[in-house]
Amino acid sequence: MRVDVLGVSFDNVTMDEAVDKAMAFLEEDRPHLAATPNPEIVQRAGRDPEYAEVLRQADLVIPDGIGVVYAARILGRPLKGRVPGIDLASALMERMARTGKRLFLLGAKPGVAEQAAVKLQAEHPGLVVCGSHDGYFQEDGPVVEAIRTARADVVFVCLGFPRQEKWAAAHGQAAGARLYIGLGGALDVFAGKVERAPEQFQRLGLEWLYRLMKEPSRIGRMAKLPLFLVSAVGAKARGK
């Protein structure tokens, strides 16, 4: 069952349920897209009809941001909880390492995906990272061919929104993988370039606060969260 939050429909799943769905996609002979919207992505979809349609057609849409969970609660249709995309990716890699599925890393600055591959294979013994490509490309064809040649089952598409989801939707069939997951800046975290918030911040849904403390320049982006919740209050008042 999906839950509409300000125009974007989310799968109402736990982390375990999301991982089960993702693994099931790998047994189907067609491409699937998993999207991980936070409030910024929901807001972008509200003013970008093409992007909204890509998210509508995605096979799995999970609430990455705590603001989405709060907004759903305000709207009277609560979600089971936050399902961070980076945690979904980590749990999925554990399962992939046991089943021989192949992972391709796409995105970030040159060299970062390769560093991430080394660390991920060390952290998940048995994981097959079959290829990688940075996100600074102008032509799609060579990237599509690299994924197809690598015989990837899963691609972590870390190109930033809305590019990553639109790219996966446009090229997923040609590239031949069965699951594409939009993961923003996850490769920088996996490579050790960016430090993730401590566990207590994650548990309380306060990763945004930790990032703000580390990078005060993000204040403009963070200020949008209260406006997002105000939008949910307004939608609730209008009966939407």
Phi, psi and omega in degrees: 000139179253151182240124180279126176234100178053042173099351177246129183265125183252142172289130181271082187229157169276174177300313180299320179294322179295317179295319178300317178297315181299317179294324179295325178301328184289348178266357180257139186272061175197160180282145176233150178241130172248126180248150185232066186291140167250181181304322179299320180292319177300317179296319179297318179299329180294339180241010180226090184303324179296317179293319179301321180291321177300315179293324180297323183272355180298147184279336178215125179231113186245148182280099182284324185262142179297333178298327177294318179297316179297318181296319178299320179294317178300321182285354177083017177225072188297145173271162181293337179155174178286140178232087183299135181301321182293329176286322175301316180299316181296315179295322179294320180297325177300317180289320180296323181297333181270347186242000177077014178287152189252136186243136175243136181252123183234121175134183179069182180286159179307132178094337184290316181298322178295318177297318178298319181301316181298314181292318182294321179290331176286324182281335182234079182307131181098346179292133178257106171265106191271354179174170179203161177203140178287170183269004184262060180243150180256330181252131182282328186307309181297327179290316177302316181294323179296319179293317181294317181295326180285349181056047181289141171269321183232140175236123170275110185261103188246067184249003185079150180275152357273002186302317187296316180290320179295321180295314181297319180295323183281327190241000184302317181296313183293326183285339170088355178283165182259343180214128176242129181238121176283119188230018173051239184268022185299327182296326177296324177290312181298328181277352181085012180280330180234134180272130177281157180300148176302158187303323182294327175292318179298315184297325181270002181071031185246026177300326179299322180292319179297316179298322179294321178296322180281328183227082181303338180294347179279003187303324180298317179291318183293332181294344180285340182299311178301323179294325178297316180291325175298321178298322178294319177299317180295319179296321178297318180296327180274358179077025181261000000 
